[in-house]
C-alpha cells in the first residue's frame, strides 16, 4: 500500500475543514444564488467504519468535493457510508460502481464494514482462505452527515450508530439506531454511550437536540421532509447515481429511476384480494348448484312415490271391494237364474199335466185291447215271449261280461272265445299278462319319478333365479342374493340406508380392454369383491349389528381407515400388475361416490393386487406374486392356488364389477333357459305319466278280470242261437194265428206308449223337483246375501273394466274364475308398484345419503331415510327460492362490481401508460433543452410503446372481463356469459397470485407499465431538427453511452428532486450527487460535458476517482481529499489542493 504522507504538507490529518482549490469552480451568478438556498453536504464523519478506525472527518465544500487515491484506499467505503445513512439496509448496494450492472459487491456488508475487513489470509494448517478484520471483539461505530443551507443557516444532521457484540458474526446481530438533529454534532461525543451496548435513551437524554427513529423508513421519511427530497424514487435515484458508470441504457435508467413503480401492482394486489370474496361467492353458488343438482331428482322421485302410493292405495281399495263386488254380481246372476228357474218350473208343470192326460188316454186304450184277447192262445204266445225275453236277458248279461273284458281281450290280443276250450286258454293267458303288466308298471313308474325329480330340480332352480331377479330389482345390487340380504339386515339394524354401505365389487370393475383377464380377476379379487366396506363413521353401529344379527351367510367386512403408505419393493412394472387392469367407478347406480372413498379404494387395490399378470407358466414360476389367465394364483414362493369349483366364465358368478343391469341380463337369460328346460321336462314328465297311468290301468284291468264264471253263463254264441230259435217259433205261431197276431201288435204298441208316457211323466216330476230344489238353493243364497256391502261407484266402474277383460259372465263359476284372475292381476300390479316404490325409495335414500355425507351441516337434523324426504325437499325448495337466487345475485353483483371497478381501472391505467410516461418525460426534455449535449445541440428523449404480445393479450382479457359490467348493461349478460367471464377472471387472478416463477415473470411483464415502453433519444440542433438518433445506445462507444445516460440521469434527477422555484427554472432543494468513478470510459471532453450538465442543473458533486482525469474534474469541485491506506490496512484522509495533488501524481509517476 502507498502512503502519501511524505508528499503532503506537514498538516495534521483531519485538522483542516478542507483546503481551498487553486481556483473556485466556474459557476454562473444564477447558480451561486441557487446554491445558497440548497441543502448542501458540509461534513462526513465516520467512526470505526471499514478501514477507517477511530473517528475520521471529511469537510465538504459547498462547491463539491473530489475523493481521490489509489484503488483500494477506502474512497468507496466513504461513499458507502453515505449510502448506509440515506438508504435502508435491504436496498444498499455497497461499492456498486466496481461491479458490472451496479449490483454491488456481495463481499461487502454492514458487518464487514463494522469489523473492518481489509484483506484475505490463509490458515497455515487447513489452508482455508478467510477474511482478516481490523476490529475483533465488541465494536461501536457511527456515521454522521451534516447538511447546511447557507441562505438561512439551517442545518440537518443525520446520525447512524451501530453496535456489534464480540460474538456477533452477521448483519442480523448488528444493533442500529437512527438520529436526526437540526444542528451539527460530533460522533466522538456519542461513543461513551456505546461501551457495552447502544444506549439510545442515554444519548437522547444527554443530547436533547437528537430525535431517535426506530426504523429507517421513519428516519428516511423525516430527513426527506427536512431536506426537501420529494419522494422515495428520488432517494433511490440518488443512490443509483453513485454507480452511474454502470448505467448504459436509457431504458434501464428511465424505467427504474425516472418512473415510479406503477399503481398497477397495488391495483392487481387489490383485485386479487377482492377476488377472494368473489371466488368464495362463486364457490358458494357452485356449491349451491351442486346441492340443487343432487337434490332435484328428489322431486321426480317424490312424485313417483306419491303416484305409486296412490296406485297402491287404489289397488288395495279395489282388492278390498273385490269380494263385495263379486257378491253383488253373484246376486245379480242369482236373481236372473231364479227368474229363469221359476219360469221353467211353470213350464214343466204345464208339460206334466199334458203328459198325465195323454197317459190316461193311452191306458184306457190298452185296457180296451186287452179285453179283446183269447186266453189260451194268449198264454201260449206269452210263454214264447217270456222265453225269448229271458234268453235275451242272458245274452245281454253275457255280452256285458265280454264288454267289460273287451280291454282285457285287447291286452291279451284275443277275441271273444267261441267254445269252452278257448275260454280256459284265455284264463292262462290272463295270468301271464298280469306278470308282464306288473313289470311294465314298475319300469314306467321309475321313469316317471325320474322325470318328476328332473322337473322339480329345474323348478327349484327357476324359483331361485326368480327370487334373485326380484332381489336384484328390489335392492338395485348385482351382488349375490345372500350378501344383499345380509346388508339389508345390517342397514335395518343400524337404521341407515343401504346406499351407505357398498360391497367392494360394486365399486370397481375390470377394464373392457382387459376382458381376457376376467377369470384371473375373479379368482384373485373375488374374495375382496364380496367384502363389505364400512366407513369409519358407521363402524361401531355395523359391528354391533353384525354381532347381534343372524345373517344366514358368511360375511366379511372392512373398516375404512385411512390408507397407510406401504413399501413397494416389487420389481413388477405397474402396467403389468393386476391392479392396473382394474378401474374404480366414480358412480354407482347414478350416485356419485365421495372422492375419499375412491382414493381409499384405489390405494387398497394397488396394495392388494400387485400380482404379475403372467402370460405363461414360465413367467408364473419366475414371479414372486402372479396369476395366469386360467386363474392359477401364486402368492409366495411356495403357495399356489387354483379354484375351479365355480364356473367363473359364467357372468352370473362374477362379483368384480357387480352390476345390477348386467346381473339382471344374465339372470333373465338363465330364467329363459330354465323355462325352456322346464317345458321340455314337463313334456317328458307328461309322457312318462301317460305311460305310467296306462300301465297302471292295464294292470288294474288285468287284475280286475274274472274268467272263473261257468262257460254256460258267458257263452254268447249259445245264447244267440237260442234267441234265433225262439224268434222262429214266435214267427210260426203268428203265421198260424193272424188275428191274434194283429191284436197282439196293437197291444204291444199300446203298452209301449203307456210305458213311454209313464216314463215321461216320472221324468218330468223329477225335473220339476230338481228345478224347485235349484230355486230353493238360489233363494237361500239370496237370503244369505241380503246385506251387501255398499261399493263406491268409482270403484265399481274400475272393477267393471277389470271384469270386462273376461268373456260375458253367464254363471257364478265364470264369475269366480274371473274374480281369481282379477285378484291375480291386482296382486301383480301391486307387486310392481311396490317394487317401483322400493326402487324410488332406494334412489331417494342414496341421494339423501350422498347429500348428508357431502353437506352434513345442511342436513344435521335429518336422517337419510325415506321418512325425511319432505325435509330434504324443503331444503331444495329453500335453495331454489331463496338461497341459490341470493347467492347467484351476490355473485353477479360482485363479478360486475369487480369487473367494472378493479379490472376496468387496471386496464385503463395500463392503456394510459404511454401518455402518462410522455407527461413524465416532458419535464426531463425541457431540462435537457437548456444544456448542450454537444456544441449547439441538445438531447430529446422519445417514448414508444413496445407492443408486447403478453400485454395485448392481458388487456384483451381484461376488456372481455369488464364488458357489460356497468349497472345499466348488467341485465344483458346471461348466466353462461357470467360464468365464462368468471372463468376468465379466475384464470387471470390465479396467474396474478401464483408463486410459480413463470407466472411471476408474466405478472411483472403485464403489470410493470415501465417495461411496456422503450426510450430512444434524438440529438436536435438549434432549429429542433434531428441530427442524430440513439436507440438502446446501440452502436455507441462506452464513453458515448455514459455521456448519453449521464445527461438523461442528470435531467431525471432534476425532475425527481425539483422543489426550489427560481426565475430561471426549477431546481432541487437537495443538492448532493455522489458519483463513483462515473467517467472512466469517457475522454476529457465527454467528462467535462457530463459534469457540466450536473453543475448547470444546480447539483453539488461528490466525486470519487483514482488518480486520473484530475485536471478535468478541478473545475467542478471546491476541494480535494486524498485517501490513502497503510500496509496494516489503516485508511487515512488528507485535505489538499489541486497543486499538491499534481505534485503527488507527478511523484507517483516518478516512482514508476
C-alpha positions, 0 to 999 in steps of 0.5 A: 500500500502507498502512503502519501504522507511524505508528499503532503504538507506537514498538516495534521490529518483531519485538522483542516475543514478542507483546503481551498482549490487553486481556483473556485469552480466556474459557476454562473451568478444564477447558480451561486444564488441557487446554491445558497438556498440548497441543502448542501453536504458540509461534513462526513464523519465516520467512526470505526467504519471499514478501514477507517478506525477511530473517528475520521472527518471529511469537510465538504465544500459547498462547491463539491468535493473530489475523493481521490487515491489509489484503488483500494484506499477506502474512497468507496467505503466513504461513499458507502457510508453515505449510502448506509445513512440515506438508504435502508439496509435491504436496498444498499448496494455497497461499492456498486460502481466496481461491479458490472450492472451496479449490483454491488459487491456481495463481499461487502456488508454492514458487518464487514464494514463494522469489523473492518475487513481489509484483506484475505489470509490463509490458515497455515494448517487447513489452508482455508482462505478467510477474511482478516478484520481490523476490529475483533471483539465488541465494536461501536461505530457511527456515521454522521452527515451534516447538511447546511443551507447557507441562505438561512443557516439551517442545518440537518444532521443525520446520525447512524450508530451501530453496535456489534457484540464480540460474538456477533458474526452477521448483519442480523446481530448488528444493533442500529439506531437512527438520529436526526438533529437540526444542528451539527454534532460530533460522533466522538461525543456519542461513543461513551454511550456505546461501551457495552451496548447502544444506549439510545435513551442515554444519548437522547437524554444527554443530547436533547437536540437528537430525535431517535427513529426506530426504523429507517423508513421513519428516519428516511421519511423525516430527513426527506421532509427536512431536506426537501427530497420529494419522494422515495424514487428520488432517494433511490435515484440518488443512490443509483447515481453513485454507480452511474458508470454502470448505467448504459441504457436509457431504458434501464435508467428511465424505467427504474429511476425516472418512473415510479413503480406503477399503481398497477401492482397495488391495483392487481394486489387489490383485485386479487384480494377482492377476488377472494370474496368473489371466488368464495361467492362463486364457490358458494353458488357452485356449491349451491348448484351442486346441492340443487343438482343432487337434490332435484331428482328428489322431486321426480322421485317424490312424485313417483312415490306419491303416484305409486302410493296412490296406485297402491292405495287404489289397488288395495281399495279395489282388492278390498271391494273385490269380494263385495263386488263379486257378491253383488254380481253373484246376486245379480246372476242369482236373481236372473237364474231364479227368474229363469228357474221359476219360469221353467218350473211353470213350464214343466208343470204345464208339460206334466199335466199334458203328459198325465192326460195323454197317459190316461188316454193311452191306458184306457186304450190298452185296457180296451185291447186287452179285453179283446184277447183269447186266453189260451192262445194268449198264454201260449204266445206269452210263454214264447215271449217270456222265453225269448225275453229271458234268453235275451236277458242272458245274452245281454248279461253275457255280452256285458261280461265280454264288454267289460273284458273287451280291454282285457281281450285287447291286452291279451290280443284275443277275441271273444272265445267261441267254445269252452276250450278257448275260454280256459286258454284265455284264463292262462293267458290272463295270468301271464299278462298280469306278470308282464303288466306288473313289470311294465308298471314298475319300469314306467313308474321309475321313469316317471319319478325320474322325470318328476325329480328332473322337473322339480330340480329345474323348478327349484332352480327357476324359483331361485333365479326368480327370487334373485331377479326380484332381489336384484330389482328390489335392492338395485345390487348385482351382488349375490342374493345372500350378501344383499340380504345380509346388508339389508339386515345390517342397514335395518339394524343400524337404521341407515340406508343401504346406499351407505354401505357398498360391497367392494365389487360394486365399486370397481370393475375390470377394464373392457380392454382387459376382458381376457383377464376376467377369470384371473380377476375373479379368482384373485379379487373375488374374495375382496369383491364380496367384502363389505366396506364400512366407513369409519363413521358407521363402524361401531353401529355395523359391528354391533349389528353384525354381532347381534344379527343372524345373517344366514351367510358368511360375511366379511367386512372392512373398516375404512381407515385411512390408507397407510403408505406401504413399501413397494419393493416389487420389481413388477412394472405397474402396467403389468400388475393386476391392479392396473387392469382394474378401474374404480367407478366414480358412480354407482347406480347414478350416485356419485361416490365421495372422492375419499372413498375412491382414493381409499379404494384405489390405494387398497387395490394397488396394495392388494393386487400387485400380482404379475399378470403372467402370460405363461407358466414360465413367467408364473414360476419366475414371479414372486406374486402372479396369476395366469389367465386360467386363474392359477394364483401364486402368492409366495414362493411356495403357495399356489392356488387354483379354484375351479369349483365355480364356473367363473366364465359364467357372468352370473358368478362374477362379483368384480364389477357387480352390476345390477343391469348386467346381473339382471341380463344374465339372470333373465337369460338363465330364467329363459333357459330354465323355462325352456328346460322346464317345458321340455321336462314337463313334456317328458314328465307328461309322457312318462305319466301317460305311460305310467297311468296306462300301465297302471290301468292295464294292470288294474284291468288285468287284475280286475278280470274274472274268467272263473264264471261257468262257460254256460253263463258267458257263452254268447254264441249259445245264447244267440242261437237260442234267441234265433230259435225262439224268434222262429217259433214266435214267427210260426205261431203268428203265421198260424194265428193272424188275428191274434197276431194283429191284436197282439201288435196293437197291444204291444204298441199300446203298452209301449206308449203307456210305458213311454208316457209313464216314463215321461211323466216320472221324468218330468216330476223329477225335473220339476223337483230338481228345478224347485230344489235349484230355486230353493238353493238360489233363494237361500243364497239370496237370503244369505246375501241380503246385506251387501256391502255398499261399493263406491261407484268409482270403484265399481266402474274400475272393477267393471273394466277389470271384469270386462277383460273376461268373456260375458259372465253367464254363471257364478263359476265364470264369475269366480274364475274371473274374480281369481284372475282379477285378484291375480292381476291386482296382486301383480300390479301391486307387486310392481308398484311396490317394487317401483316404490322400493326402487324410488325409495332406494334412489331417494335414500342414496341421494339423501345419503350422498347429500348428508355425507357431502353437506352434513351441516345442511342436513344435521337434523335429518336422517337419510331415510325415506321418512325425511324426504319432505325435509330434504325437499324443503331444503331444495325448495329453500335453495331454489327460492331463496338461497341459490337466487341470493347467492347467484345475485351476490355473485353477479353483483360482485363479478360486475362490481369487480369487473367494472371497478378493479379490472376496468381501472387496471386496464385503463391505467395500463392503456394510459401508460404511454401518455402518462410516461410522455407527461413524465418525460416532458419535464426531463426534455425541457431540462435537457433543452437548456444544456448542450449535449454537444456544441449547439445541440441538445438531447430529446428523449422519445417514448414508444410503446413496445407492443408486447404480445403478453400485454395485448393479450392481458388487456384483451382479457381484461376488456372481455372481463369488464364488458357489460359490467356497468349497472345499466348493461348488467341485465344483458349478460346471461348466466353462461356469459357470467360464468365464462367471464368468471372463468376468465377472471379466475384464470387471470387472478390465479396467474396474478397470485401464483408463486410459480416463477413463470407466472411471476415473470408474466405478472411483472411483464403485464403489470410493470407499465415501465417495461411496456415502453422503450426510450430512444433519444434524438440529438436536435440542433438549434432549429429542433431538427434531428441530427442524430438518433440513439436507440438502446445506445446501440452502436455507441462507444462506452464513453458515448453511452455514459455521456448519453445516460449521464445527461438523461440521469442528470435531467431525471434527477432534476425532475425527481428532486425539483422543489426550489422555484427560481426565475430561471427554472426549477431546481432541487432543494437537495443538492448532493450527487455522489458519483463513483468513478462515473467517467472512466470510459469517457475522454476529457471532453465527454467528462467535462460535458457530463459534469457540466450538465450536473453543475448547470442543473444546480447539483453539488458533486461528490466525486470519487476517482483514482488518480486520473482525469484530475485536471478535468474534474478541478473545475467542478469541485471546491476541494480535494481529499486524498485517501490513502491506506497503510500496509496494516490496512489503516485508511487515512484522509488528507485535505489538499489542493489541486497543486499538491495533488499534481505534485503527488501524481507527478511523484507517483509517476516518478516512482514508476 
